[in-house]
């Protein structure tokens, strides 16, 4: 990839000098990521930011100061420029200043190179973050000089930087250990081969490998199938989760509340969709023990209430926080992502609660949020435009599934 980035940078010289310069720096930077184990100190941090933070921490005790500084250093990339420079210098062989020069015009010297590399990295950062152009002295010259003096600083021209980068990449490769045969699966690198996630029907019903961390993914997979079923999408499959939920019955007593909640939602949703005679024998026992727990405000409960058209007995503030929490955590490891039709549904459900209360302004707000969460749904956009103060009850299924039900009726 470093070679590919280098070649791309060289190709861009003809039309975008700043981008070419940035790509040449990036080609070496990509190799330097694991170069050292340098840990940044507080002195490495941006002096302007450091002064402001130190001033804000002036009244804190030393332990608090050190903890805050350590946390900031952990998330800030204060050592990137230093790593790039040191890696480059470490991978310059003696030939760079000897055989490789070959009569080049104004080649960089050993003493100039450290400063020139710092400047190159700074130029790369200013282009990425501020789209700042390279100095005109650097880009308008007609010679093939490898260095250029700008404001009493030595810059590497594109000619000079490209020679540095080419030498560093080749030297880095030359120093790598040689093995006779590398164990590597090249099948996935063939043209036209791509790795993609499996559809839920291929894994959501698997019991093998299930553990306390499986709940969010299982719930996500089943809701995906359910959403497709509600929208009457062709070829929809709903997986029988009986074997999975039998394992859940054994697991949930050993789990904490947060781990248990998505398993419980999955358990109750699946059984609630079955006819009474087909429901699992353990449902009554699970219901008696955990019904109160799954009724508490949570994203899992919000979707369960939606599917069964249950109006939650939560305050409006709790209901808002549940929705906010869902959208904030849906892509985290502990979260789950529901299909868009159900996401819009929980927003319309809260809109209906506000409409029923007489708060039309808040109802319109959550209808608007539903539209923006499911922008491709024409019926939902039409409903937003037609919603009036004296409108009838908002039924999420009538709004979001009307076209699906109409198509289904036409087919019948």
C-alpha positions as CSV (number, residue, x, y, z in Angstrom):
1,X,0.0,0.0,0.0
2,X,2.9,2.3,0.7
3,X,4.2,1.7,-2.9
4,X,0.7,2.2,-4.3
5,X,0.3,5.5,-2.4
6,X,3.7,6.7,-3.6
7,X,2.9,5.9,-7.2
8,X,-0.5,7.6,-6.9
9,X,1.3,10.7,-5.5
10,X,3.7,10.8,-8.4
11,X,0.8,10.6,-10.9
12,X,-1.0,13.5,-9.2
13,X,2.0,15.8,-9.7
14,X,0.7,16.9,-13.1
15,X,-2.6,18.2,-11.7
16,X,-2.5,18.7,-7.9
17,X,0.9,19.5,-6.4
18,X,-0.5,19.8,-2.8
19,X,-2.2,16.4,-3.0
20,X,0.9,14.8,-4.5
21,X,3.1,16.2,-1.7
22,X,0.6,14.9,0.9
23,X,0.5,11.4,-0.7
24,X,4.2,11.1,-0.8
25,X,4.4,11.9,3.0
26,X,1.5,9.5,3.7
27,X,3.3,6.7,1.9
28,X,6.1,6.7,4.4
29,X,3.8,7.6,7.3
30,X,1.8,4.4,6.7
31,X,5.0,2.3,7.2
32,X,6.0,4.2,10.4
33,X,3.0,3.4,12.5
34,X,4.7,0.6,14.4
35,X,8.2,2.0,14.2
36,X,8.7,2.7,17.9
37,X,7.1,2.5,21.2
38,X,7.5,6.2,22.0
39,X,5.0,7.4,24.5
40,X,4.1,11.1,24.3
41,X,4.8,13.4,27.3
42,X,2.9,16.5,28.2
43,X,5.7,18.5,26.7
44,X,5.0,17.0,23.3
45,X,1.4,18.4,23.4
46,X,0.5,21.5,21.4
47,X,1.9,24.4,23.5
48,X,-1.2,26.6,23.0
49,X,-3.6,23.9,24.0
50,X,-1.3,22.8,26.8
51,X,-1.3,26.3,28.3
52,X,-5.1,26.6,28.3
53,X,-5.5,23.1,29.9
54,X,-2.9,23.8,32.5
55,X,-4.7,27.1,33.4
56,X,-8.0,25.3,33.7
57,X,-6.4,22.7,35.9
58,X,-4.7,25.2,38.2
59,X,-7.0,24.6,41.1
60,X,-7.0,20.8,40.8
61,X,-4.8,18.5,42.9
62,X,-1.8,16.8,41.3
63,X,-3.5,13.5,40.9
64,X,-6.4,15.0,39.0
65,X,-4.0,17.0,36.8
66,X,-2.0,13.9,35.9
67,X,-5.1,11.8,35.2
68,X,-6.5,14.5,32.9
69,X,-3.2,15.0,31.1
70,X,-2.8,11.2,30.7
71,X,-6.3,10.9,29.2
72,X,-5.7,13.7,26.8
73,X,-2.3,12.3,25.6
74,X,-4.0,8.9,25.1
75,X,-6.4,10.2,22.6
76,X,-4.1,12.8,20.9
77,X,-1.6,11.9,18.3
78,X,1.2,14.1,19.6
79,X,4.0,11.8,18.4
80,X,3.0,11.4,14.7
81,X,5.4,14.0,13.3
82,X,8.3,12.7,15.4
83,X,7.6,9.1,14.4
84,X,7.5,10.0,10.7
85,X,10.8,11.9,10.9
86,X,12.6,9.3,13.0
87,X,11.4,6.4,10.8
88,X,12.6,8.2,7.7
89,X,16.0,9.0,9.1
90,X,16.3,5.4,10.4
91,X,15.7,4.0,6.9
92,X,18.2,6.1,5.0
93,X,21.2,4.1,3.9
94,X,24.6,5.6,3.2
95,X,23.9,5.4,-0.5
96,X,21.3,8.2,-0.2
97,X,24.0,10.8,0.2
98,X,26.4,9.1,-2.2
99,X,25.6,6.9,-5.2
100,X,21.9,8.0,-5.3
101,X,22.8,11.6,-5.8
102,X,24.2,11.2,-9.3
103,X,24.7,14.9,-10.0
104,X,21.2,15.9,-8.7
105,X,20.7,19.6,-8.3
106,X,20.8,20.9,-4.6
107,X,20.4,17.6,-2.9
108,X,19.4,17.8,0.8
109,X,22.2,17.4,3.3
110,X,22.2,15.3,6.4
111,X,22.0,18.4,8.6
112,X,19.2,19.9,6.6
113,X,17.1,16.7,6.4
114,X,15.7,16.7,10.0
115,X,14.2,20.1,9.6
116,X,13.0,19.5,6.0
117,X,11.1,16.3,7.1
118,X,9.4,18.3,9.9
119,X,8.4,20.9,7.4
120,X,7.1,18.3,5.0
121,X,4.9,16.7,7.7
122,X,3.7,20.2,8.7
123,X,2.8,21.0,5.0
124,X,0.9,17.7,4.8
125,X,-1.1,18.5,7.9
126,X,-1.9,22.0,6.8
127,X,-3.1,20.8,3.4
128,X,-5.4,18.1,5.0
129,X,-6.9,20.3,7.7
130,X,-6.8,23.7,6.1
131,X,-6.3,23.1,2.3
132,X,-3.2,25.3,2.6
133,X,-1.2,25.5,-0.6
134,X,2.5,24.9,-0.9
135,X,4.8,28.0,-1.1
136,X,4.9,29.4,-4.7
137,X,8.7,29.2,-4.6
138,X,8.3,25.5,-4.2
139,X,5.8,25.0,-7.0
140,X,6.7,27.7,-9.6
141,X,10.4,26.9,-10.0
142,X,11.5,25.7,-13.4
143,X,14.5,23.7,-12.3
144,X,14.8,20.1,-10.9
145,X,16.3,21.3,-7.7
146,X,15.7,18.9,-4.7
147,X,15.6,21.6,-2.1
148,X,14.3,25.2,-2.0
149,X,14.8,27.9,0.6
150,X,11.6,29.5,1.8
151,X,11.6,32.1,4.7
152,X,15.1,30.9,5.8
153,X,13.9,27.3,5.9
154,X,15.0,24.4,3.7
155,X,12.1,22.6,2.0
156,X,12.1,19.4,0.1
157,X,10.7,20.0,-3.4
158,X,8.6,17.3,-5.0
159,X,11.8,16.2,-6.7
160,X,13.6,15.9,-3.4
161,X,10.7,14.4,-1.4
162,X,10.1,11.8,-4.1
163,X,13.7,10.6,-3.9
164,X,13.6,10.5,-0.1
165,X,10.4,8.5,-0.1
166,X,11.5,6.1,-2.9
167,X,14.8,5.4,-1.0
168,X,13.0,4.9,2.3
169,X,10.5,2.4,1.0
170,X,13.1,0.4,-0.9
171,X,15.4,0.4,2.1
172,X,12.6,-0.6,4.4
173,X,11.7,-3.6,2.1
174,X,15.4,-4.6,1.8
175,X,15.7,-4.8,5.6
176,X,12.7,-7.1,6.1
177,X,13.4,-10.8,6.9
178,X,13.3,-13.1,4.0
179,X,11.3,-16.3,4.2
180,X,11.1,-19.1,1.6
181,X,7.4,-19.6,1.8
182,X,4.7,-17.4,3.3
183,X,1.6,-19.0,4.6
184,X,-1.2,-16.8,3.3
185,X,-4.6,-17.4,1.8
186,X,-4.6,-15.6,-1.5
187,X,-8.1,-16.7,-2.5
188,X,-9.6,-13.6,-1.1
189,X,-7.2,-11.4,-3.1
190,X,-8.5,-12.6,-6.5
191,X,-10.3,-10.2,-8.7
192,X,-14.0,-10.0,-7.9
193,X,-13.8,-11.6,-4.5
194,X,-15.2,-9.6,-1.6
195,X,-16.1,-10.5,2.0
196,X,-19.6,-9.5,3.0
197,X,-21.8,-10.1,6.0
198,X,-24.1,-13.1,5.9
199,X,-27.8,-12.6,5.8
200,X,-29.4,-13.3,9.2
201,X,-31.1,-16.6,8.1
202,X,-27.6,-18.1,7.9
203,X,-26.6,-17.4,11.5
204,X,-29.4,-16.1,13.7
205,X,-30.7,-19.5,14.5
206,X,-27.2,-21.0,15.3
207,X,-26.8,-22.2,18.9
208,X,-23.1,-23.0,18.6
209,X,-20.8,-20.4,20.1
210,X,-23.6,-18.6,21.9
211,X,-22.6,-16.7,25.0
212,X,-23.5,-13.7,27.1
213,X,-22.3,-11.3,24.4
214,X,-24.5,-12.9,21.6
215,X,-27.7,-11.1,22.6
216,X,-27.5,-7.8,20.7
217,X,-26.5,-9.5,17.4
218,X,-29.2,-12.2,17.7
219,X,-31.8,-9.5,18.4
220,X,-30.5,-7.4,15.5
221,X,-30.7,-10.3,13.1
222,X,-34.2,-11.3,14.0
223,X,-35.5,-7.7,13.9
224,X,-34.0,-7.4,10.4
225,X,-36.0,-10.4,9.3
226,X,-39.1,-9.1,11.0
227,X,-38.8,-5.7,9.3
228,X,-38.5,-7.4,5.9
229,X,-41.6,-9.5,6.7
230,X,-43.6,-6.4,7.7
231,X,-42.7,-4.7,4.5
232,X,-43.7,-7.8,2.5
233,X,-40.3,-8.0,0.8
234,X,-39.9,-10.9,-1.6
235,X,-38.2,-14.1,-0.4
236,X,-38.4,-13.2,3.3
237,X,-37.5,-15.9,5.7
238,X,-38.3,-15.8,9.5
239,X,-35.9,-18.2,11.3
240,X,-37.2,-20.6,13.9
241,X,-35.4,-19.5,17.1
242,X,-36.7,-22.2,19.4
243,X,-33.3,-23.9,19.8
244,X,-31.6,-20.5,20.5
245,X,-34.3,-19.5,23.0
246,X,-34.0,-22.8,24.8
247,X,-30.4,-22.0,25.4
248,X,-31.4,-18.5,26.4
249,X,-33.6,-20.0,29.1
250,X,-30.4,-21.6,30.6
251,X,-28.3,-18.5,30.1
252,X,-30.4,-15.6,31.5
253,X,-30.2,-16.5,35.2
254,X,-26.4,-16.2,35.0
255,X,-26.4,-12.8,33.2
256,X,-26.5,-9.3,34.6
257,X,-29.4,-7.0,33.8
258,X,-27.8,-5.3,30.8
259,X,-26.7,-8.6,29.3
260,X,-30.1,-10.2,29.9
261,X,-32.3,-7.4,28.4
262,X,-31.8,-8.1,24.6
263,X,-32.1,-11.8,25.2
264,X,-35.4,-11.2,27.0
265,X,-36.7,-8.9,24.3
266,X,-35.8,-11.5,21.7
267,X,-37.6,-14.2,23.8
268,X,-40.8,-12.3,24.3
269,X,-41.0,-10.9,20.7
270,X,-40.5,-14.4,19.1
271,X,-43.0,-16.1,21.4
272,X,-45.5,-13.2,21.0
273,X,-45.6,-13.7,17.3
274,X,-46.5,-17.4,17.6
275,X,-50.0,-18.8,18.2
276,X,-50.6,-19.7,21.8
277,X,-50.3,-23.4,21.3
278,X,-46.9,-23.0,19.6
279,X,-45.3,-20.9,22.3
280,X,-42.4,-22.3,24.3
281,X,-43.3,-24.1,27.5
282,X,-40.9,-21.9,29.6
283,X,-42.6,-18.7,28.5
284,X,-44.9,-18.4,31.6
285,X,-42.0,-18.9,34.0
286,X,-39.8,-16.4,32.2
287,X,-42.7,-14.0,32.0
288,X,-43.4,-14.2,35.8
289,X,-39.8,-13.6,36.7
290,X,-38.7,-11.0,34.2
291,X,-41.8,-9.2,32.9
292,X,-41.2,-6.2,35.2
293,X,-37.5,-6.0,34.2
294,X,-38.2,-5.9,30.4
295,X,-41.0,-3.3,31.0
296,X,-38.5,-0.8,32.3
297,X,-37.5,2.0,29.9
298,X,-34.9,0.7,27.4
299,X,-34.4,0.5,23.7
300,X,-35.2,-3.2,23.7
301,X,-38.5,-2.5,25.5
302,X,-39.3,0.3,23.0
303,X,-39.2,-2.1,20.1
304,X,-41.1,-4.8,21.9
305,X,-43.8,-2.4,22.8
306,X,-44.0,-1.1,19.2
307,X,-44.3,-4.6,17.7
308,X,-47.2,-5.5,20.0
309,X,-48.8,-1.9,20.0
310,X,-48.3,-1.5,23.7
311,X,-48.3,2.0,25.0
312,X,-45.4,2.2,27.5
313,X,-46.1,3.5,31.0
314,X,-43.1,5.8,30.9
315,X,-42.9,9.5,31.5
316,X,-42.3,11.5,28.3
317,X,-38.8,12.3,29.5
318,X,-38.0,8.6,30.0
319,X,-39.4,7.9,26.5
320,X,-37.3,10.6,24.9
321,X,-34.2,9.3,26.7
322,X,-34.8,5.8,25.5
323,X,-35.0,6.9,21.9
324,X,-32.0,9.1,22.3
325,X,-30.0,6.2,23.9
326,X,-31.0,3.8,21.1
327,X,-29.7,6.1,18.3
328,X,-26.6,6.8,20.3
329,X,-25.7,3.2,21.0
330,X,-27.1,1.3,18.1
331,X,-23.7,0.8,16.4
332,X,-21.7,0.1,19.6
333,X,-20.7,-3.5,20.6
334,X,-23.4,-3.5,23.3
335,X,-26.1,-2.0,21.0
336,X,-28.3,-3.4,18.2
337,X,-29.6,-1.8,15.0
338,X,-33.2,-2.2,14.1
339,X,-34.5,-1.9,10.5
340,X,-35.5,1.6,9.4
341,X,-39.2,0.8,9.4
342,X,-39.1,0.0,13.1
343,X,-36.8,3.0,13.9
344,X,-39.4,5.3,12.4
345,X,-42.1,3.3,14.2
346,X,-40.7,4.1,17.7
347,X,-40.5,7.8,16.8
348,X,-44.1,7.8,15.5
349,X,-45.2,6.0,18.7
350,X,-43.8,8.9,20.8
351,X,-45.4,11.4,18.4
352,X,-48.8,9.7,19.0
353,X,-48.3,10.0,22.8
354,X,-47.7,13.7,22.3
355,X,-50.7,14.1,20.0
356,X,-52.9,12.3,22.5
357,X,-51.7,14.7,25.2
358,X,-52.6,17.6,23.0
359,X,-49.0,18.7,22.3
360,X,-49.2,19.0,18.5
361,X,-45.8,20.8,18.3
362,X,-44.0,17.9,19.9
363,X,-45.9,15.4,17.8
364,X,-44.8,17.2,14.6
365,X,-41.2,17.2,15.9
366,X,-41.1,13.4,16.3
367,X,-43.0,12.9,13.0
368,X,-40.2,15.0,11.4
369,X,-37.6,12.8,13.1
370,X,-39.3,9.7,11.8
371,X,-39.1,11.1,8.2
372,X,-35.5,11.9,8.6
373,X,-34.8,8.4,9.9
374,X,-36.6,6.8,7.0
375,X,-36.3,9.4,4.1
376,X,-37.0,6.9,1.3
377,X,-40.5,6.2,2.6
378,X,-42.8,8.3,0.4
379,X,-45.9,7.6,2.4
380,X,-44.2,8.9,5.6
381,X,-43.2,12.1,3.9
382,X,-46.8,12.5,2.6
383,X,-48.1,11.9,6.1
384,X,-45.9,14.6,7.5
385,X,-47.2,17.1,5.0
386,X,-50.8,16.2,5.7
387,X,-50.6,16.0,9.5
388,X,-53.0,18.5,11.1
389,X,-53.8,19.5,14.7
390,X,-57.1,17.6,14.7
391,X,-55.6,14.6,13.0
392,X,-56.8,11.1,14.0
393,X,-54.7,8.7,16.1
394,X,-51.2,8.1,14.6
395,X,-50.9,4.4,13.9
396,X,-47.3,3.7,13.0
397,X,-48.3,0.5,11.1
398,X,-50.9,2.3,9.0
399,X,-48.4,5.0,8.1
400,X,-45.4,2.8,7.4
401,X,-46.9,-0.4,6.2
402,X,-49.9,0.9,4.2
403,X,-48.2,0.4,0.9
404,X,-47.1,-3.1,1.9
405,X,-50.6,-4.1,3.0
406,X,-52.1,-2.6,-0.2
407,X,-49.7,-4.6,-2.3
408,X,-50.6,-7.7,-0.3
409,X,-54.3,-7.1,-0.8
410,X,-53.8,-6.6,-4.6
411,X,-51.9,-9.9,-4.8
412,X,-54.7,-11.7,-2.9
